[in-house]
Amino acid sequence: MLEPLTNGITRGAIYALIALGYTMVYGILGMINFAHGEVYMIGMFIGILTLGVCTSLGAMPIGIALVLAFFVAMFFAAAQGYTNERIAYRPLRHASRLAPLISAVGVSIFLQNFVMNAQSKDIVNFPRQYSAPLVSPAFVIGDARVTWLQLFIIGLSVALMVGLYLFVQRTRLGKAMRACSQDQTMAGLTGIPVDRVVSATFVIGSSLAAAAGILFAMYNTVGKFDAGYVAGLRAFTAAVLGGIGNIPGAVLGGFIIGLTEDGTVYFWGGDWKDIAAFAALMIILIFRPRGLLGERVAEKV
């Protein structure tokens, strides 16, 4: 069981990073950012393109090239998230709930088709020279092996999650985010720039999604223009499972979805993994309608 357990934790760490973007936006705006999966996909492609440029420029240490790829991808994804919020969401913030939902779906379709036409509709390979050195086993127990790549993905993901939690809990901007999530009107009356806080939330969530996109491409060695749809759907499921709007809940939900998928593949095969993941969601929501860590919120009057 060690190998499917490690695979599930690795995949769950990636889902958790994406789910954080969903839960942060919902926690402040009460809105689901359905274009978040496409931001993840854009970060994946930007990272692959950056590594391709590093390869064409000549010899460069693998570590420096990966750091550069993460930095560039997270920067562009953050810019895309900021642009999405300014153009597609802010003008509709006080409209009916259906309007921003339709706008989010429209942005998702636009970004997906833009990347398909600008890059390719075929599978794009991740440069193997940057992931191959990490594929070697870190340790072997019986027939199971854990690779350095898995440890790298888990370690970096956990570091980003802990960094986000500390940022939200201990910085002025993080306190402003928590204030806006409780009451935007009162937060504005106390001098908090609500629009800037919302934009910062999109920027942070988008940069985390870009990091997840590169990690996913490293792990699966490929990327595709529609990768954001499937990954985004599973990450959204993870956010709802853990309690939408709750940061630790999104992390917990991501790991549960990852472990459920790989456990199902191990016991029953890959055809059942999606069924098992959504069955787990339905079962948990029957007993915990607000998710595992979701809290009952009193209606403001």
C-alpha positions in Angstrom: 0.0 0.0 0.0 3.0 2.4 0.3 3.1 3.1 -3.4 -0.6 4.0 -4.0 -0.5 5.9 -0.7 2.5 8.0 -1.9 0.9 8.5 -5.3 -2.3 9.7 -3.7 -0.6 12.1 -1.4 1.4 13.5 -4.3 -1.7 14.0 -6.4 -3.7 15.3 -3.5 -1.0 17.9 -2.8 -1.5 19.3 -6.3 -5.3 19.3 -6.0 -5.0 21.1 -2.7 -2.9 23.9 -4.2 -5.6 24.4 -6.9 -8.4 24.1 -4.4 -7.0 27.0 -2.3 -7.7 29.4 -5.1 -11.4 28.3 -5.2 -11.9 28.5 -1.5 -10.1 31.9 -1.0 -12.3 33.6 -3.7 -15.5 32.0 -2.3 -14.5 32.9 1.2 -14.4 36.6 0.3 -16.9 37.0 -2.6 -19.2 34.0 -2.1 -18.5 33.3 -5.8 -17.0 30.3 -7.6 -14.2 31.3 -10.0 -14.8 28.7 -12.7 -11.9 30.1 -14.8 -9.5 29.1 -12.1 -8.7 25.8 -13.8 -7.7 27.6 -16.9 -5.3 29.8 -15.0 -3.7 26.6 -13.7 -3.4 25.4 -17.3 -1.8 28.6 -18.4 0.7 28.4 -15.6 1.5 24.8 -16.8 2.1 26.0 -20.4 4.1 29.1 -19.3 6.4 26.8 -17.2 6.9 24.4 -20.1 7.7 27.3 -22.5 10.1 28.8 -20.0 12.0 25.6 -19.7 12.0 25.2 -23.5 13.6 28.7 -23.7 16.2 27.7 -21.1 17.1 24.6 -23.1 17.5 26.6 -26.3 19.7 29.2 -24.7 22.3 26.5 -23.7 23.5 24.8 -20.6 21.8 26.0 -17.4 21.7 24.2 -14.0 18.5 22.3 -13.5 17.7 24.0 -10.2 18.1 27.5 -11.6 15.9 26.6 -14.7 13.2 25.2 -12.5 13.2 28.2 -10.1 13.0 30.5 -13.1 10.1 28.5 -14.6 8.1 28.6 -11.4 8.8 32.3 -11.0 7.7 33.2 -14.6 4.7 30.9 -14.5 3.4 32.2 -11.2 4.0 35.8 -12.3 2.0 35.4 -15.6 -0.7 33.4 -13.9 -1.0 36.1 -11.2 -1.3 38.7 -13.9 -4.0 36.6 -15.6 -5.9 36.2 -12.4 -5.7 40.0 -11.7 -7.0 40.7 -15.2 -9.8 38.2 -14.9 -11.0 39.9 -11.7 -10.8 43.4 -13.1 -12.5 42.6 -16.4 -14.9 39.8 -15.8 -15.8 39.8 -12.1 -15.5 43.3 -10.5 -18.1 44.9 -12.8 -20.6 42.2 -11.9 -19.8 42.0 -8.2 -23.2 43.5 -7.2 -25.2 41.9 -10.0 -27.3 38.8 -9.6 -25.5 35.6 -8.7 -26.0 34.2 -12.2 -24.2 37.0 -14.0 -20.7 36.4 -12.5 -21.2 32.7 -12.9 -21.8 33.1 -16.7 -18.9 35.5 -16.9 -16.6 33.0 -15.2 -17.6 30.2 -17.6 -17.1 32.6 -20.6 -13.6 33.4 -19.4 -12.8 29.7 -19.0 -14.0 28.9 -22.5 -12.0 31.9 -23.9 -8.8 31.0 -22.2 -9.0 27.3 -23.1 -9.6 28.0 -26.8 -7.0 30.8 -26.8 -4.3 28.4 -25.6 -5.5 25.7 -28.0 -5.1 28.0 -31.0 -1.9 29.8 -29.8 -0.1 26.5 -28.9 -1.5 23.2 -29.9 -4.6 21.0 -29.5 -2.2 18.0 -29.1 -0.4 16.8 -26.0 2.7 18.9 -25.1 5.6 17.1 -23.5 7.3 18.4 -20.4 11.1 18.7 -21.0 12.3 15.4 -19.6 15.8 16.6 -18.8 14.3 18.7 -15.9 12.2 15.9 -14.4 14.3 12.7 -15.2 17.0 13.3 -12.5 14.2 13.3 -9.9 12.5 10.1 -11.0 15.1 7.9 -9.3 13.9 6.3 -6.1 14.6 8.0 -2.9 14.0 4.8 -1.0 12.5 1.4 -1.7 10.5 -0.8 0.7 9.7 -4.2 -0.7 8.2 -3.7 -4.2 7.2 -0.1 -3.5 9.4 2.8 -4.3 9.2 6.5 -3.5 10.9 8.9 -5.9 12.7 12.2 -5.3 10.1 13.8 -7.6 7.2 12.8 -5.4 9.1 14.1 -2.3 9.8 17.3 -4.2 6.2 17.8 -5.1 4.9 17.0 -1.6 7.5 19.2 0.1 7.0 22.2 -2.2 3.3 21.9 -2.0 3.2 21.7 1.8 5.7 24.6 2.0 3.4 26.8 -0.1 0.3 25.8 1.9 2.0 26.6 5.2 3.3 29.9 3.8 -0.2 30.8 2.7 -1.7 29.9 6.1 1.0 32.0 7.9 0.4 34.9 5.4 -3.3 34.9 6.1 -2.9 34.7 9.8 0.0 37.0 10.5 0.2 39.8 7.9 -1.9 42.9 7.6 -3.2 41.9 4.2 -4.1 38.5 5.6 -6.1 40.1 8.4 -7.8 42.3 5.8 -8.7 39.2 3.8 -10.2 37.6 6.9 -12.1 40.9 7.7 -13.5 41.0 4.1 -14.6 37.4 4.3 -16.7 38.2 7.4 -18.3 41.5 6.3 -17.1 43.5 3.2 -19.3 46.5 4.1 -17.9 46.8 7.6 -14.4 46.2 6.4 -14.7 49.0 4.0 -16.1 51.3 6.7 -13.0 50.6 8.8 -10.7 51.8 6.0 -9.8 48.4 4.4 -9.5 48.8 0.6 -11.9 45.9 -0.3 -11.2 46.0 -4.1 -7.4 45.7 -3.5 -7.9 42.8 -1.1 -10.1 41.0 -3.6 -7.5 41.5 -6.4 -4.8 40.3 -4.1 -6.9 37.2 -3.4 -7.1 36.4 -7.1 -3.4 37.0 -7.5 -2.4 34.7 -4.7 -4.7 31.9 -5.7 -3.7 32.1 -9.4 0.0 32.0 -8.5 -0.5 28.8 -6.4 -2.5 27.3 -9.3 0.4 28.0 -11.6 2.8 26.2 -9.3 0.4 23.3 -9.2 0.3 23.3 -13.0 4.1 22.9 -13.3 4.2 20.2 -10.6 1.4 18.3 -12.4 3.3 18.5 -15.8 6.5 17.3 -14.1 4.7 14.4 -12.5 2.7 13.3 -15.6 5.4 14.5 -18.2 2.7 16.1 -20.4 0.4 19.1 -20.6 -2.7 19.8 -22.7 -4.9 22.8 -23.4 -7.9 21.2 -21.6 -6.0 20.0 -18.6 -7.5 22.8 -16.5 -11.1 21.4 -16.9 -10.5 18.0 -15.2 -8.0 19.3 -12.6 -10.2 22.3 -11.8 -13.3 20.1 -11.4 -11.5 17.8 -9.0 -9.9 20.7 -7.1 -13.4 22.3 -6.8 -14.7 19.0 -5.5 -11.9 19.0 -2.9 -12.7 22.5 -1.8 -16.4 21.6 -1.3 -15.5 18.3 0.4 -13.3 20.1 2.9 -15.6 23.0 3.4 -15.7 25.8 0.8 -14.2 29.0 2.1 -12.0 27.2 4.6 -8.3 27.0 3.8 -7.4 24.0 5.9 -10.5 22.3 4.6 -9.4 22.8 1.0 -6.0 21.2 1.9 -7.7 18.3 3.6 -10.2 17.8 0.7 -7.3 17.8 -1.8 -5.5 15.0 0.0 -8.7 13.0 0.4 -9.5 13.2 -3.4 -6.0 12.2 -4.3 -5.9 9.3 -1.9 -9.4 8.2 -3.1 -8.4 8.2 -6.7 -5.1 6.3 -6.3 -6.6 3.9 -3.9 -9.4 3.1 -6.3 -6.9 2.6 -9.2 -4.9 0.2 -7.0 -7.9 -1.9 -6.0 -10.4 -1.6 -8.9 -8.6 0.0 -11.8 -8.5 3.5 -13.4 -12.0 3.4 -14.8 -13.5 3.7 -11.4 -11.5 6.6 -9.9 -13.8 9.4 -10.9 -16.8 7.5 -9.7 -15.1 6.8 -6.3 -14.1 10.5 -5.9 -17.5 11.9 -6.4 -19.1 9.1 -4.4 -16.9 10.0 -1.5 -18.1 13.7 -1.9 -21.8 12.7 -1.9 -21.4 10.5 1.1 -19.6 13.1 3.1 -22.0 15.9 2.2 -25.0 13.8 3.2 -23.6 13.8 6.8 -21.7 17.1 6.6 -23.5 19.4 4.2 -21.0 22.2 4.7 -18.0 19.9 4.3 -15.6 18.3 6.7 -14.3 21.6 8.2 -17.1 23.9 7.1 -18.9 25.9 9.8 -22.5 26.9 10.1 -22.6 30.7 9.4 -25.3 32.9 10.9 -27.2 35.0 8.4 -26.3 38.7 8.7 -29.4 40.9 9.3 
